[in-house]
Amino acid sequence: MAHDDDTPRPGWLGPWLKGFPALQPPLPLADVAQRGWQLHGDELAFPLAVVRRQALAHNIAWMQDFAARHGVQLAPHGKTTMSPQLFRRQLEAGAWGLTFANVHQLRLGLAAGARRALIANGIVGAADLAELLALRRRHPGVELAFFVDSQAQLDLAAAHWPALGAGQARLDVLLELGTSRCGLREHGPALALARALKAHPALRLRGIGFYEGLQVQGESTPDRALMQHWQHRIETLLADIEAEGLLDADALPLWLSGGGSALFDLVAPVLAPRPGQHPRLGLLRSGCYICHDHEHYGRYMQAMDERLGTPLSAPSLQPALEVWTQVLSTPEPGLALLNAGRRDVSFDQGWPVPVWHAHGGRRHAAPAGWRVTGLNDQHAYLRWDPAAGTGPAVGDRVALGPSHPCTTFDKWAWMAIVDEDDRVVDALTTQFS
């Protein structure tokens, strides 16, 4: 079938994608490195989302090593990137499986090679339950579980089950404990739900899941107290579940899963196996580690580095994601308008941070006084004190470091992977829709 240059093609990059050079012909993803593109050249279109190859590889290896050293498994949250290429890299590095927020995301993860997965969310619709059953049939041997937090959810699953023709099949679930979002708030209802699952026709108890992220403060004393509270709550519930024999023998080891992107050094000990208890598989769902960030998680990582005793000469996670922009206008002293905005870079956890200034084919660290003070749909307001120094010129390139990578990834269908010399050496695609 013939294609024109503006027709999207699976597995290809082309001018239908934001940031792709409009006058360049489409090309297979695998051929990107052969084009010799460079962030300081004239071929690429800006704004452009960029992932630094060295930091990306470092983060994947570092986090996998962290999980192994702390006796837990890594089930990174796929919603962060929704990138098949990155899913495969995480799995090849040793991740136990992947985590997702819904069945649509799960489908993409299984297609990328995952054979174990969590849906860290509730499922209540007949269509989603039917798709879960279909995916399990399509991928024999796959291990799946999702979250439940109410009798109403169990009742809906039981009501849908006969029409789905599932027979004696059952889907695994984790009891979700919570405080700020979904999840059971109290011990009594959680234990009652575990009892109800023992005889449920559609669902089987496999373990416990929780999310601590909305309570994290980024300060060691309250964060340690927070995780001590979670540990007591979980161990008390597990002791009662085990005492009443509510876990099927073939559902062991039980799965215990926590969030962890902002606090994984304190979450991991809560998940790790303990002597004298039922076999346990601790599943850390951290997702943002893969590209980290320049502000939001960067602040949490400083506190974690202090607790871990990480020396400054041996950094833990490194920011890997940048959005490169060009200066459109310098309409008044101390102000430059960049050609990227809310459509291109995250702003839900703070404004992006200027990290690089490129002029004349050379890249330098952005001056400390530069800051982004606001975003429109397609503009960023870069400000500085004109009495303290000069700003960029029209046409210069300014690289912004996002605060919170998740909501930058979903703004790009592809991202360039670059080396330390700013050469494009690879690319990745995302599948958010």
N, C-alpha and C positions, 0 to 999 in steps of 0.2 A: 504494500500500500504506500502510495506516495505521500510525502509530508512537505509542507512548506516550512520555512524557518521559524514560524510563530506557532506551530502546532506542538503542544506538549507531547513528549514521548517518555514512556516509563524507562527509568534507568539512564536517562539523558539529562544534560543541562543545556539550556538554550535561552534565547532572549525573552521567552515568556516568564522568566524568573527575575525577580528584583535583584539587582547587583550583578547580573551577568552582562558582559560587554555586548551591547545591542547589535553591533556590526560584525561580531564574531559568529561563525557558523555553529550550530548545535554540535555537541560532542558527547560521547559516552562518559559516564562518571569516571571510569578508570583511566581516561586519557587526559585528565586535567593537568597533571604534572608536565606533560609533554609540550604544553603551550608556552611555557617559560614566562608566565605572568608574574608580575612583581608589584607589591603595594605602592611602590614609588614610580611605576611606569604609567603609561598613558592608555593601556588597554582596558583596565578594569573600570567599572562604573561604581560610583559612590552615592549613597552609603552602601557599605558592605560589611556583613558579619564575618568575623575572622576567628578561627580557633588556632591557638599556638600549639604546634605538634609536640614540642618537648614537654610543656607543662601538662598537656593532656596525657601523654604516656606516663609521666611521673605520677599524676594523681591516680590513675587506674592502678598502677603497681603499688603505690603507697597505701591506698585504702584496702586493697586485697591483703597486703601484708599485715595491716592493722587488725583486720578481722581474724586472720589466722592466729596472730599472737594473743588475742583476747578470747579465743575459744568459741567464736561465733561464726556464722556464715553470712555472706553478703548477698542480699536480694535487692539490688538497687532499684529505685523507683523509676520506671520507664517514662513517666509523664514529664520528667525534667527535660528530656531531649527528644523523645519520640523519633529517634534516629536508628534505623536498622543497622547502619554501620557501627554505631557506638554500642548498640545492644550486643552485637557479635564480639566486639572487642572486650566488653565486660565479661561475657561468658567465657571467651577464650582465656582470659586472665585468671579464671577460677571462680567466678560468681556462682553461687548455688543455683540461682534462678533470677527471675525478675519480678518486680512488683508493678501493678497497674491500678488505675482508679476506676476502670469500667471494662466491660466486655469488648468493646471496640478496640481499645488499646491492647487488651490481651491477645486478640486475634493477630494483630501486627507483630507482637512479641513472639508468639508461637511460630509465625511465618519466618521470623529472623533466626529461629533455632532454639528458643527457650523450651525446656522440657519440664521445668518446675516454675510455678508462678503463684503469687498472691494477688488477689484483688482487695486492696486495703480500703474497702468500702462495702456498704450494704447492697444487696441485689433484691429487688422486690417484684420486678415485672416478669410476666410469662415469657415474653420475647427474649429477655436476657437469659433466663433459665434454660430456654430451649437452645439458645446459641451455645451456652456452656456445655450442654450435653452433646451438641453436634461437634464442638471443638474437641471434646474428649474422645469421641468416636473417630474423628479425623486424625487425631494425634495419639495413637495407642500408647499407653504407658505414661502419658503426661500426668503430673501431680498438680492439682489445683485446689485452692481454698479461697473463700471470701468471708467477709465479716457479717456477723449478726448481732443485734443489740436489743431485740424485743420479741415478745410473744406474737405480736401482730405480724412481724416479718415471717416467723415460723408458720403462722396460720396461712398466710398468702402462699408460701411455697407448697404447703400440703394441699391447698385448694387447687393450685395449678398442676400438680403432679400427674393426676390421672389423664388429663388431656394431652400431656406431653409424651405419653407412651413410654415412660422411663422404666416401667416394670419395677424390679427390685433395686435398680441403681440408686445410689445416694451420692450427694455432693458434700465434700468436706467444708466445714466452716470453722472460723475462730470466733470465740466470744470477744466482742469489742468492748473494752473498758474505756471510759472517757470522762472528761471534766468540762471541756469547753466547746466541743463539737459533738459529733455522734458518739455513742458509747454509753454503756450502763454506768450509772453514777454510784450505785450502792452495792454492797456485798450480797445482801439477801436476794434481790432480783437477778443478779448474775448467777448465783447458785441455782435458783429456780429455773432459769433458762437452760443451764447445763443439764438439769434433770429432765426437762422437756425434750431436749435433743436426744436423750438416751433411747427413746422409743419413737423418734420422729420418722415418718416414712420416706422423707426426701433428703434430710440433712443429717450429717454425722459430725459430732464434735471432734475437732482435731487439735485445738489448743486455744491460746489467748493472744489477742492483739491489742495494742494501745498506741496512742500518739501523744507525746509529751510536748511537741514543738510550740504550741500556743502559750505555754506557761514558762518557757525559758526566759531568763533575764540576762544571761551573759555574764553573770557574776558568780564566782565559785561557791560562796557560802549558801545562798538561796538555791542554786542549782543542785548542789549536793543534797540539800534537804528535800528538794523536789523528788529526786530519784530515790532517795531512801523511802519516801512516802509511797512511790510507785512500787518499789520492791516489796514492801510490807503488804500492800494491797494484793499484789499478784501472788505472792507466796501463800497468803492466807486462803485465797480462793483456790489455788492449785491443791493445797493440802485437803480442803474439803471435797474437791472433785475426786481426788485420788482415794480418800477415805470411803466415799460412797461408790466407788467403782464406776464412775460415769464415763470413763474413757474406754472404748473398745480396745481389745488387745491388739488388733491389727491396725489401730490408729496411732501406734507408737513408732518412733519417738514423737512426743507431742511437740507442736510448733509453738514457739513463743516469739512474738515479733513486736519490735518497737520502731519508731521513726528514726531519729538520730542525726539528721543533717546538721543541726545546730549544737548537738550535745552528745555525739556518739561515744566519746570517751567515758561518759557516765552511764549511758544507756547499755553499752556492751556488757558490763558486769551484771546487770539485772537479767540479761538474756542468757548468760553462760550457764552450762550444766552445773549441777550441784551434787555432791556425793550423797548416796542414800535415797535419792529421789528417782521417780520414773525417768527413763531416757528423755532427754530434752534437746531440741534443735533450736538454737537461738538464731533468729533471722533479723538482721539489721537492714532497714529499708532506706538508708541514706541514698539520695539521688543527686543532690547538687554538688557533691564532692568532685564529680567528673570534670567539671570546668570551674568549680569554686566561684568566687566573685571578688570584686574589688572593694566591697563596702559591707553589705548586710552580713553574710556568712564570714567575711573577713574579720569582723569584730568578734564573733563567737570563736573563731579559730585562734585568735590571740589568747583568749582565756584557756582554751583547750591546750595550746602549746605550753602555757605556764604549768598546767596540771600534769601534762605528760613529760615535762622537763625537756622539751625539744630545744636544742641550742639554736641560736640565731643563724649559725653557719650551716645548719641542716634543716631547711624549711620543710614543713609538712605539706599541706596542700597549697597549690599555686594557682593564681588567677590565669585562666587559659582563654577566656572569651573576651573579645573586643568588638566594637562597632566603629569602623573607620568612616570618617565623614570629611567633607570639604567645607571650607569657609565660603559662604555665599556673599556676605556683606559685613562691613565694619562701619555701621552708620553713625557711630558716635564714639568718643573716647571711652575705653573700658568695656566695649561690647562688640562681640562678633556673633553673627548668626550662622549656625552650622546646618547642613542639609539633611539632618536626621531628627526625628521627633518621636512622638508616642507610637507611631506606626512601626518604629524600627528598634527601639531599645526600651527596656523595662523602666518603670517609674513607681511601681506599687510599694517598693521598700526603700525609696529614696532616689534622688536624682543620680544619673550616671556620673562617673568621675573622669575628668580628663587625665589620661595616662601617657599619651605620646603626642608630640608635635613633630610633623614631618615637613621639611622645607628644602627644596633644592636636592631632592634625592637622598636626604639623610634624616634619620629619626633620632630624636632626643626625648628625654623624660619631660613631660609637661611641667611648667613652673608650678611651684607649690601654691601660688596665689590664684591660679586659674580655677574656676568652679562653674558648674552648670547650675543656673538658678531657676530654670523652668523649661518646659517643653510644650510646643504646639504639636499638631498632627505631624508636620513635616519639618519643624524647626527646633533647634536647641539654642538656648541663650547662654553663651559663654561669656563670663564677666571676669574682670581683674581690676586691680587698682592702677589706673594709668600713671599715677605718680610714682608707683613702685617698679614699673617695668612696662615693656611693650607686649602687645598681643600678637596673634597670628595675622598674616596678610590674606587678602582674598585669594582663593585658590589653594592655600595651604591645606594640609590634611591634619586632622585632629582625631586621635583614637580615643573613644570613650569606653571606660570599663563599667559594665552594668553592675548595679546593686540588685542581686537576685537573678540568677541565670534563667530560671524556668520561664519567666514571661518575656525573655528576649528570644529564646529558642522558638517560641510559637509564632514569632513575627517573621520567620525566615523559612523558606522552602529548601534553601541550600545555604551552606556556609563554606567558605574557603579555609583550608588547613594550610598554615604557613610555617616555614622554618624560621630559625633565628635571624636569617638574612632577609626576611620578609618576602621570600619567594613562595608562590603557591605550589605546594607539593602534593596536594590531595584535596578532596572535598567530601562533604557529607550532605545527606538530604534528611529532611524531617517529614513526618506524616501525621500532622495534627488534624487533617481533614481529608 
